[in-house]
Amino acid sequence: MTGSEIKSQLLKAGITPKSVTHRNKNWIALAFEYDVKLNAAVKKTEGRQWSKTLNCWLIPKNKQLLELLIENI
């Protein structure tokens, strides 16, 4: 899956992905309205963290993790 295909799939699911650097690490910030199903899918993602500062989920910047997230949605 290409980067644009991944972004498109996430946007369809209601998730806005954004590349960020937070605490000297590269992450993909996942912004979305509260949704039990989406939260459950993100929680299955290895290395995910909730950022109180950014008020969104962060996952390591990794194509395979994004593909797995899409499968879990």
Backbone torsions as a table, in degrees:
resi	resn	phi	psi	omega
1	MET	NA	135.2	179.1
2	THR	-82.0	165.9	179.0
3	GLY	-58.4	-40.4	-179.5
4	SER	-70.3	-33.0	176.3
5	GLU	-67.8	-40.0	177.5
6	ILE	-62.5	-47.7	180.0
7	LYS	-59.9	-42.7	179.6
8	SER	-61.0	-44.0	179.7
9	GLN	-64.8	-40.4	178.7
10	LEU	-66.1	-42.2	179.1
11	LEU	-63.1	-38.6	176.7
12	LYS	-60.8	-34.4	-179.4
13	ALA	-80.7	-5.3	179.6
14	GLY	93.5	13.3	180.0
15	ILE	-106.0	130.0	175.7
16	THR	-102.5	109.6	180.0
17	PRO	-87.6	145.8	178.3
18	LYS	-147.7	132.6	177.8
19	SER	-76.9	126.6	-178.7
20	VAL	-138.5	157.7	168.9
21	THR	-110.9	120.9	-177.8
22	HIS	-132.9	121.8	-178.0
23	ARG	53.6	46.4	175.9
24	ASN	64.2	23.7	175.0
25	LYS	-127.8	150.7	177.2
26	ASN	-90.4	127.4	-176.4
27	TRP	-133.4	165.8	164.7
28	ILE	-108.9	118.2	176.7
29	ALA	-84.3	133.7	-178.7
30	LEU	-114.8	106.9	-179.4
31	ALA	-104.1	128.7	176.3
32	PHE	-160.9	157.7	175.2
33	GLU	-66.1	150.2	-178.2
34	TYR	-53.8	128.4	-179.8
35	ASP	-152.0	121.8	-176.7
36	VAL	-57.6	-44.2	-177.7
37	LYS	-64.5	-44.2	179.8
38	LEU	-67.4	-40.7	176.8
39	ASN	-59.8	-42.4	179.4
40	ALA	-63.0	-40.9	179.3
41	ALA	-64.6	-43.5	179.9
42	VAL	-65.1	-39.4	-178.7
43	LYS	-64.3	-20.5	176.8
44	LYS	-80.8	-9.7	-175.6
45	THR	-82.5	125.6	-179.0
46	GLU	-62.8	133.5	175.2
47	GLY	82.0	5.1	-177.9
48	ARG	-70.6	151.4	178.0
49	GLN	-143.4	147.3	172.0
50	TRP	-90.5	130.2	176.8
51	SER	-103.3	112.5	175.5
52	LYS	-67.7	-34.7	-179.5
53	THR	-63.7	-47.5	-177.7
54	LEU	-92.3	-10.8	-179.7
55	ASN	57.0	47.8	178.4
56	CYS	-159.9	168.0	174.4
57	TRP	-79.0	145.2	174.1
58	LEU	-121.9	136.0	172.0
59	ILE	-126.6	148.5	179.0
60	PRO	-55.7	144.6	-179.7
61	LYS	-72.7	95.0	-173.7
62	ASN	-153.7	121.9	-176.2
63	LYS	-59.1	-41.6	-178.1
64	GLN	-64.4	-38.6	177.7
65	LEU	-65.1	-38.2	177.7
66	LEU	-65.7	-39.8	178.2
67	GLU	-64.4	-41.0	177.8
68	LEU	-64.6	-39.5	177.3
69	LEU	-59.6	-44.7	179.4
70	ILE	-61.8	-40.3	177.0
71	GLU	-62.6	-34.7	-177.3
72	ASN	-80.5	-13.7	-179.1
73	ILE	-74.4	NA	NA
